[in-house]
């Protein structure tokens, strides 16, 4: 959809024809913008799922299965979200371990690592996963920024994806 010239004469008929051609061009351009946003959203979901699949953490598949993408053509906005209650803890990390291996944008997003009085001592929590009731000790976990990594990957791919749609 590269550059396009519209030639017309300065008569009323010529100007009206140029307006129609511009309106048609605008419609086509907006359709392609929607296609781009939709494609970026779909690609983002795919990339985020790949990143979560590569995490070394104990994995139930729940996080990966609950990454969703939505494209709203009316507002021309694409959303990618991890619809999982613990996704934010995976993304940013927790405790003293997370604080020492923090998320690249933790401070900018107001994330605070809970190290309080337990700090190096860590804490104990109870888990009933797979019907097994167990106590676990942790000092936290490092950041595994799968959404931030998805964002960075989409930044790198944007020009190529746009070129495939607009050219």
C-alpha positions as CSV (number, residue, x, y, z in Angstrom):
1,X,0.0,0.0,0.0
2,X,2.9,2.4,-0.6
3,X,2.7,5.9,-1.8
4,X,0.0,6.7,-4.2
5,X,-0.7,9.8,-6.2
6,X,-4.0,11.2,-7.0
7,X,-4.3,13.4,-10.1
8,X,-7.2,15.7,-10.7
9,X,-8.2,18.9,-12.4
10,X,-9.5,21.8,-10.4
11,X,-13.1,21.5,-11.7
12,X,-15.8,20.6,-9.2
13,X,-16.1,17.1,-10.8
14,X,-12.3,16.6,-10.5
15,X,-12.2,17.7,-6.9
16,X,-15.1,15.4,-6.0
17,X,-13.4,12.5,-7.6
18,X,-10.2,13.2,-5.7
19,X,-12.2,13.3,-2.4
20,X,-13.7,9.9,-3.2
21,X,-10.3,8.5,-3.9
22,X,-8.9,9.9,-0.7
23,X,-11.9,8.4,1.3
24,X,-11.3,5.1,-0.3
25,X,-7.6,5.3,0.5
26,X,-8.4,6.2,4.1
27,X,-10.8,3.2,4.4
28,X,-8.1,0.8,3.0
29,X,-5.5,2.4,5.3
30,X,-7.7,2.0,8.4
31,X,-8.5,-1.6,7.5
32,X,-4.8,-2.3,7.2
33,X,-4.1,-0.6,10.6
34,X,-6.8,-2.9,12.1
35,X,-5.1,-5.9,10.5
36,X,-1.7,-4.8,11.9
37,X,-3.0,-4.4,15.4
38,X,-4.8,-7.7,15.3
39,X,-1.7,-9.5,13.9
40,X,0.5,-7.9,16.6
41,X,-2.0,-9.0,19.3
42,X,-2.1,-12.6,18.0
43,X,1.7,-12.7,17.7
44,X,2.0,-11.3,21.2
45,X,-0.1,-14.1,22.6
46,X,2.0,-16.6,20.7
47,X,5.3,-15.1,22.0
48,X,4.1,-14.8,25.6
49,X,3.1,-18.5,25.6
50,X,6.5,-19.4,24.2
51,X,8.2,-17.4,27.0
52,X,6.1,-19.0,29.7
53,X,6.8,-22.5,28.3
54,X,10.5,-21.8,28.7
55,X,10.2,-20.8,32.4
56,X,12.1,-23.2,34.7
57,X,9.6,-22.9,37.5
58,X,7.3,-25.6,38.6
59,X,4.7,-25.6,35.8
60,X,1.1,-26.7,35.8
61,X,0.4,-25.1,32.4
62,X,-2.2,-22.8,34.0
63,X,-0.3,-19.6,33.4
64,X,0.4,-20.5,29.7
65,X,-3.1,-21.6,29.1
66,X,-4.5,-18.3,30.4
67,X,-2.6,-15.9,28.2
68,X,-5.2,-14.2,26.1
69,X,-5.4,-11.6,23.4
70,X,-8.2,-9.3,22.4
71,X,-8.5,-6.9,19.5
72,X,-11.2,-4.2,19.6
73,X,-11.6,-2.9,16.1
74,X,-13.8,0.1,17.2
75,X,-11.1,1.6,19.4
76,X,-8.2,0.0,17.4
77,X,-6.6,-1.4,20.5
78,X,-5.1,-4.8,21.1
79,X,-4.7,-6.3,24.5
80,X,-2.6,-9.2,25.7
81,X,-3.1,-10.4,29.2
82,X,-2.1,-13.2,31.5
83,X,-5.5,-14.0,33.2
84,X,-3.8,-15.9,36.1
85,X,-3.8,-14.7,39.7
86,X,0.0,-15.4,40.2
87,X,1.2,-14.1,36.8
88,X,2.4,-10.8,38.4
89,X,4.6,-12.7,40.9
90,X,6.2,-14.7,38.1
91,X,6.7,-11.5,36.0
92,X,8.2,-9.4,38.8
93,X,9.6,-12.0,41.2
94,X,9.2,-12.0,45.0
95,X,11.1,-11.6,48.3
96,X,14.8,-11.0,48.7
97,X,15.6,-13.3,45.7
98,X,13.3,-11.2,43.5
99,X,14.9,-8.0,44.8
100,X,18.4,-9.2,43.9
101,X,17.2,-10.4,40.4
102,X,14.5,-7.9,39.8
103,X,12.3,-7.0,36.9
104,X,13.8,-4.4,34.4
105,X,10.9,-2.0,35.1
106,X,10.0,-2.9,38.7
107,X,10.6,0.6,40.1
108,X,8.8,2.3,37.2
109,X,5.7,0.2,37.9
110,X,5.8,0.6,41.6
111,X,6.6,-3.0,42.4
112,X,7.9,-3.5,45.9
113,X,9.8,-6.6,47.0
114,X,8.6,-7.9,50.3
115,X,11.8,-8.4,52.3
116,X,10.5,-6.9,55.6
117,X,11.7,-8.6,58.8
118,X,12.0,-12.1,57.3
119,X,14.5,-11.0,54.7
120,X,17.2,-13.8,54.5
121,X,15.1,-16.0,56.7
122,X,12.4,-16.3,54.1
123,X,9.0,-17.6,55.0
124,X,6.9,-20.8,55.0
125,X,3.7,-21.3,53.0
126,X,1.2,-24.1,52.7
127,X,0.3,-25.7,49.3
128,X,-2.3,-28.3,48.6
129,X,-1.3,-28.8,44.9
130,X,-2.2,-32.2,43.4
131,X,-3.9,-33.2,46.6
132,X,-0.7,-33.2,48.5
133,X,-0.7,-30.9,51.5
134,X,2.8,-29.6,52.1
135,X,4.6,-26.8,53.8
136,X,7.3,-25.1,51.7
137,X,10.1,-22.7,52.6
138,X,11.1,-19.9,50.3
139,X,13.1,-16.7,50.1
140,X,11.2,-15.7,47.1
141,X,11.8,-16.1,43.4
142,X,13.6,-14.1,40.7
143,X,11.8,-12.1,38.1
144,X,10.8,-14.1,35.0
145,X,9.6,-11.2,32.9
146,X,7.6,-13.0,30.2
147,X,5.3,-10.1,29.4
148,X,8.1,-7.6,29.3
149,X,10.1,-10.0,27.1
150,X,7.0,-10.3,24.9
151,X,6.8,-6.5,24.6
152,X,10.4,-6.2,23.6
153,X,10.1,-9.0,21.1
154,X,7.0,-7.3,19.5
155,X,9.0,-4.1,19.3
156,X,11.7,-5.9,17.3
157,X,9.1,-7.6,15.0
158,X,6.8,-4.6,14.5
159,X,8.5,-3.2,11.4
160,X,8.6,-6.6,9.6
161,X,4.9,-7.3,10.5
162,X,3.9,-3.9,9.3
163,X,5.8,-4.2,6.1
164,X,4.1,-7.6,5.4
165,X,0.7,-5.9,5.7
166,X,1.2,-2.5,4.2
167,X,3.6,-3.4,1.3
